[in-house]
Amino acid sequence: MRIIDREWREAADLQPSRAGLALALGGAAVLRLWALGSGIPYMTGVDEPEVMDRAVRIIKTGEFNPHFFDYPSLYIYLQAAVGVVRFLAGAIWGHWSSLAQFGASDVYLWGRAVTALAGIATVWVLYLAGLRWGARTAVLAAALLAVMPLHVRESHYVLTDVPMTLLVTLAFLLSLRAHERERVGAFALAGAAAGLAAATKYNGAIALVMPLIACWMTPAVRPSRLVASLATLGAFLAAFLIAAPYTLLDLPGFLNGFAHLATMYRDPANTVAAPAATYLKHLRNAWHWPATLLAAAGLALGATRAIKGPGRVKWTLAIAFPAVYFWFISHQAIVYGRYLLPIVPPLALLAAGAVVSGVSQLRRYQIPRSARNALIAALVLLAIVPPAYSAITFDAMIARTWTTKQAYDFVLARIPAGSRVTIETRELRLPDSYRTDHVRQLRDKPLEAYAAGGVNYLIASSQCYGPFLSEPARYPGEYADYLRLFRGAPELARFTPSRDHPGPELRILKVAP
């Protein structure tokens, strides 16, 4: 089995580093599990309810059709399975005696733990893939991913991006193994991993390019490359449909949902100027300049190796998926930093390869090994320390008591259950015992309209009113609307952000009947 190219590596780089892997996994675990319960249940992530509410609905109704096709159903099903385990455990512990007492807020922490574990597992899978480049490259790649702030942040939420990234990275590893084993079954397994990635989030389907490229760059595959390619495609489709069966079972629902989703991503009203440049800024801000420049150097090195060798197949696989995926998301109207996550592992591997390979070339000039090791250590520190600091800062920030938590506690303590509350931010979620409405901006309706509609309380957020109040000359109409609202409704409480209490300023107002 061909695992590594020995042309440019030292003997010390040929054996796996268990200590290095343990450090990378330990750091990844600390950064992803720290403050994992932050914001539950009052300030969940923007799209977390899209997964959790449907998972709990499956548990309570027994109907496995999610009736929601913005995401495929694999991660929803996995969270439903987690919810079943959580419910059974809670019943044993005496927390509830029926499903009627069980809700999404009871399973959020467990669901987030699954995402965090997926993030940690991605570091391990990347390390296994990186061993094809050598132990030092594998450890450095794992470390770069372990401290990557974007990956750390998204590993705290029940969203599809982190688990999809795990499955894409698994498809990368299995494609490398398939090239080494030269058997149809190995390529089919890599195709199945890509199918599961697509069943987690549609963009994961792009991972299929890796096993197909590996297949056609492996002349000795048995019985033939055509058969292996067909097996890869078949395994991809089978895995996708098994994990997202209502794609076929509710074909009209899927087609309508997918068409609506595609329209949103092509809507000119949602278009961000220069999406590619925006994504590059996201990457630079998360990884900082040293690691970003190393990734760019790794891409250049990878392109060179893919053309000239040695190790043409592994380098081609490392650069092909990031290139195709980045091109794809750069042509969509909606841009979020988390959409970059699937290309972060291969970029980490390329950055690590640039460090180790580049320094190893210094042997030609008879530079002592100790000097080369010192240079590698310096580059590692430059690449690792800035993003690690940002990741630690993020965890420390979300661990604090936010203004949303203060407002949530005030509502529960001072506002009667059953009250109708209108909130202009989706970051604050109240229990089902309150009749809650979320609006874009409270100023869109006069105070009298809220009173006529039976609203008892309003919660205003500086995320909405802040720009208008800070620049009244620029927004005279919006400023006047909010001023009338704040003067007409008595203010019960105001929670202003500070160093110890981050978050938006929140004002709780009473609506006179």
C-alpha positions, 0 to 999 in steps of 0.5 A: 500500500503506497502511503507516502513519498520518501523523496524529500522527507527525513526518516524522523518524519515517516512514523505517526506522531501519537503525542502530536495527535493527542495535543491537537485533539486535546486542543480541539476538544477544549476549544469546541466544548468550552461554553458549549451550552452558551445561549441555551435556551434563550439565544440559540444560533440563527438556524439551529431551530431549523434542525432542532424543531424538526428533529423534536417534531419527528420524535413527537409525531413519528413522521419522518418526512421533515417537510423541509428541504432547505437542508437534506435530512441526514443531520435532522435524523441524527439529532432526532436519534439524539433526542430519543436518547435524551428523552429516555435518559430524562425519563429515567432521571425523573425529568418528565413523564410524557413527550408533552413535557419534552421540547427542543430546549431540553436537547440543545446541549446534547445536539451541540455536543454531537456537532462538537464531536464532529468537529473534533473527529474532523481533526483526527480524519485530517491527520490520517489523511495528512500521514500521506505527506508525513507525520509532521505535515499531518500534525501541523495540519491537524493543529491548524484545523484544531485552532481555526476560529471559524471551525471552533465557532461553528462547532458550538451550534446545531448546524449542518456545516461542521458535520458536512465538513467531517464527511467531506474530509472523510471522502478525501481520506477514503479517496486517497486510500482507494488510490492506494488499494486500487479496488472498486470497493474502496472507490465505492466507499469514498463515493458513499462518504460523498453521498452522506456529505450531500445528504447533510448539506447539498453543497457536500455533493461537490466532494464526489469530484475527489473519488472520481479524480482518484479513480481516473488517475489510478490506471491499475484499478481493478477491474477497470476505471469505468467500472470503478467510476460507475460503482462510485456514482452508484454508492454516492446516490444510494448513500444520499437516498438512504440518508435523505429518503424523502427526496424521492418519497416526497418528490414534489415537496423536495423539488419545490423546496429545492427550487425555492432555495436555489432562487434565494441563492440567485436573487439579486436582492441578496447579492453581496458585492464580490463574493470571492473577495468577501470569502477571502476576507473571512478566511484571513480574518479567521486564520490571520495573515501567517496561516493564510499566506501559508495556505496560499503557498500550499496551493501553489506547491500543490499545483506544481506537485500535481503537474510535475510530481512526486505524489501527483494524485494526492496533491491533485486531490488536495487542491481539486476540491477547494478549487471547485467548491470555492468557485461554486460558493463564489457564484452564489448570492448569499454569503456566510463565513461558515460556507467556507468550512469544507475547504478549511481541512484541505487548506490546512493540509496544504499550508502544513505541506508548504511548511514542511516541504519548503523547509526540507528543501533546505537540506540541499544547502547543507543547513543543519537539521537543528536549524531546519527544526527551529525554522519549522517551529517558528513557522508553526508558532506564527501559524498557530498562535494568532488563530488560537488566541482568537478562538480562545477569545471567542470561547471566553466571550460566549461564556459570559452572561450576555444581555440576552440572558439578563433580559430572558431572566427578567422576563421569566421573573417579572412578566406573567406567563401567557403574555403576548410579547413582540421582539425585534430580534430572533436572537432572544427566544422565550419559552412556549408559555409566552405568546411570542412574535418576532418582527423585523423592526418594531417601528414598522407599526405604531404603538397603537397597532400593537395595543390593538393587536393584544400585545402586552410587551415589546422588546427592542434591540439595538441591533435594529434601532442602534444605527437610527438613534446614533445617526438621527440626521441620516435617518430622520424618519426611523429616528422619529419612529423609535422616539415615538415608540420609546416615549409612548411605552413605559420602559420596564428595564434596559440591559446595556452591554459592557465588558462583562455583559456582551450583546446588544442593548435591550429595552423591555417596554410595557404596552398600555391596553 
